[in-house]
Amino acid sequence: MTKAINAVRDSFARRFAYRRTRQALMSLPLRTRIDCDIAGREAETARIAVYGH
């Protein structure tokens, strides 16, 4: 039972981290996102950062 609770807790924590990371990337100025080559790929970049490949 504890493993299941920890798995759910981990899932929620990762989802929260993904949303926070995606929002942080979206809040960067467009010029910065273009320079970092993530413009239009913020969600993908956040997913890789949080969940890995």
C-alpha positions in Angstrom: 0.0 0.0 0.0 2.8 2.4 0.8 4.4 1.8 -2.6 1.1 2.8 -4.3 0.8 5.9 -2.2 4.4 6.9 -3.0 3.9 6.3 -6.7 0.8 8.5 -6.7 2.7 11.2 -4.7 5.6 11.0 -7.1 3.3 11.3 -10.1 1.7 14.4 -8.7 5.1 15.9 -7.8 6.4 15.3 -11.3 3.2 16.8 -12.9 3.5 19.9 -10.7 7.2 20.2 -11.6 6.3 19.9 -15.3 3.7 22.6 -15.2 6.0 24.9 -13.2 8.9 24.3 -15.6 6.7 24.8 -18.7 5.3 28.1 -17.2 8.8 29.3 -16.4 9.9 28.6 -20.0 6.8 30.3 -21.4 7.4 33.4 -19.3 10.9 34.0 -20.8 11.0 36.7 -23.4 10.5 35.5 -27.0 14.0 36.6 -28.0 15.5 34.5 -25.2 13.5 31.4 -26.2 14.7 31.9 -29.8 18.3 32.2 -28.7 18.0 29.0 -26.6 16.3 27.3 -29.5 13.2 26.4 -27.5 10.6 28.7 -29.1 7.6 26.6 -29.9 9.0 23.6 -28.1 8.5 24.8 -24.5 6.2 21.9 -23.5 8.6 19.3 -25.0 11.6 20.9 -23.3 9.8 20.9 -19.9 8.7 17.3 -20.4 12.3 16.2 -21.1 13.6 18.2 -18.1 11.2 16.6 -15.7 10.6 13.1 -17.0 13.7 12.5 -19.1 13.8 11.2 -22.6 
